[in-house]
């Protein structure tokens, strides 16, 4: 959940601060915006999940 929220926040920040992204989204329509947001949310969610797995494995192997 944390990764998905961060991906969504990053996507919003990217859209608000980068005029090139806004231009691409204006020409691409609603499907382009949905694809951008879903890609960012999924990428951040997978990254957070993998990081959590690495932390759990490292915690089990305390030296």
Phi and psi in degrees as GROMACS dihedral restraints (atoms count N, CA, C in turn):
[ dihedral_restraints ]
;  ai    aj    ak    al  type     phi  dphi    fc
    3     4     5     6     1   -64.6    20    10
    4     5     6     7     1   -41.2    20    10
    6     7     8     9     1   -64.3    20    10
    7     8     9    10     1   -39.4    20    10
    9    10    11    12     1   -65.8    20    10
   10    11    12    13     1   -40.6    20    10
   12    13    14    15     1   -66.0    20    10
   13    14    15    16     1   -40.3    20    10
   15    16    17    18     1   -66.3    20    10
   16    17    18    19     1   -38.6    20    10
   18    19    20    21     1   -63.8    20    10
   19    20    21    22     1   -40.9    20    10
   21    22    23    24     1   -65.9    20    10
   22    23    24    25     1   -42.2    20    10
   24    25    26    27     1   -65.5    20    10
   25    26    27    28     1   -41.4    20    10
   27    28    29    30     1   -64.3    20    10
   28    29    30    31     1   -40.5    20    10
   30    31    32    33     1   -62.2    20    10
   31    32    33    34     1   -42.7    20    10
   33    34    35    36     1   -63.9    20    10
   34    35    36    37     1   -43.4    20    10
   36    37    38    39     1   -63.8    20    10
   37    38    39    40     1   -38.9    20    10
   39    40    41    42     1   -64.0    20    10
   40    41    42    43     1   -42.7    20    10
   42    43    44    45     1   -67.2    20    10
   43    44    45    46     1   -37.9    20    10
   45    46    47    48     1   -76.5    20    10
   46    47    48    49     1   -25.4    20    10
   48    49    50    51     1  -106.8    20    10
   49    50    51    52     1   -15.4    20    10
   51    52    53    54     1  -114.4    20    10
   52    53    54    55     1   107.5    20    10
   54    55    56    57     1   -65.3    20    10
   55    56    57    58     1   -25.6    20    10
   57    58    59    60     1   -67.6    20    10
   58    59    60    61     1   -37.8    20    10
   60    61    62    63     1   -67.5    20    10
   61    62    63    64     1   -40.2    20    10
   63    64    65    66     1   -62.8    20    10
   64    65    66    67     1   -41.0    20    10
   66    67    68    69     1   -63.4    20    10
   67    68    69    70     1   -43.3    20    10
   69    70    71    72     1   -63.5    20    10
   70    71    72    73     1   -40.1    20    10
   72    73    74    75     1   -69.3    20    10
   73    74    75    76     1   -33.9    20    10
   75    76    77    78     1   -64.5    20    10
   76    77    78    79     1   -38.3    20    10
   78    79    80    81     1   -80.3    20    10
   79    80    81    82     1   -24.6    20    10
   81    82    83    84     1   -86.7    20    10
   82    83    84    85     1   -22.1    20    10
   84    85    86    87     1    86.4    20    10
   85    86    87    88     1  -166.5    20    10
   87    88    89    90     1   -67.6    20    10
   88    89    90    91     1   -35.0    20    10
   90    91    92    93     1   -66.2    20    10
   91    92    93    94     1   -32.6    20    10
   93    94    95    96     1   -68.1    20    10
   94    95    96    97     1   -39.9    20    10
   96    97    98    99     1   -65.7    20    10
   97    98    99   100     1   -42.0    20    10
   99   100   101   102     1   -64.9    20    10
  100   101   102   103     1   -42.4    20    10
  102   103   104   105     1   -64.1    20    10
  103   104   105   106     1   -41.3    20    10
  105   106   107   108     1   -62.8    20    10
  106   107   108   109     1   -48.1    20    10
  108   109   110   111     1   -66.0    20    10
  109   110   111   112     1   -44.7    20    10
  111   112   113   114     1   -63.8    20    10
  112   113   114   115     1   -37.3    20    10
  114   115   116   117     1   -65.1    20    10
  115   116   117   118     1   -46.0    20    10
  117   118   119   120     1   -65.8    20    10
  118   119   120   121     1   -44.3    20    10
  120   121   122   123     1   -63.5    20    10
  121   122   123   124     1   -44.6    20    10
  123   124   125   126     1   -65.3    20    10
  124   125   126   127     1   -42.4    20    10
  126   127   128   129     1   -62.2    20    10
  127   128   129   130     1   -46.6    20    10
  129   130   131   132     1   -68.0    20    10
  130   131   132   133     1   -37.1    20    10
  132   133   134   135     1   -66.1    20    10
  133   134   135   136     1   -43.2    20    10
  135   136   137   138     1   -65.0    20    10
  136   137   138   139     1   -41.4    20    10
  138   139   140   141     1   -62.0    20    10
  139   140   141   142     1   -42.6    20    10
  141   142   143   144     1   -67.0    20    10
  142   143   144   145     1   -37.5    20    10
  144   145   146   147     1   -64.7    20    10
  145   146   147   148     1   -46.5    20    10
  147   148   149   150     1   -64.0    20    10
  148   149   150   151     1   -37.9    20    10
  150   151   152   153     1   -63.4    20    10
  151   152   153   154     1   -42.3    20    10
  153   154   155   156     1   -62.0    20    10
  154   155   156   157     1   -40.1    20    10
  156   157   158   159     1   -64.4    20    10
  157   158   159   160     1   -42.9    20    10
  159   160   161   162     1   -62.3    20    10
  160   161   162   163     1   -41.8    20    10
  162   163   164   165     1   -64.7    20    10
  163   164   165   166     1   -40.0    20    10
  165   166   167   168     1   -66.2    20    10
  166   167   168   169     1   -39.9    20    10
  168   169   170   171     1   -66.7    20    10
  169   170   171   172     1   -42.7    20    10
  171   172   173   174     1   -66.1    20    10
  172   173   174   175     1   -34.0    20    10
  174   175   176   177     1   -67.8    20    10
  175   176   177   178     1   -35.3    20    10
  177   178   179   180     1   -70.2    20    10
  178   179   180   181     1   -26.5    20    10
  180   181   182   183     1  -101.3    20    10
  181   182   183   184     1    51.1    20    10
  183   184   185   186     1   -68.0    20    10
  184   185   186   187     1   134.0    20    10
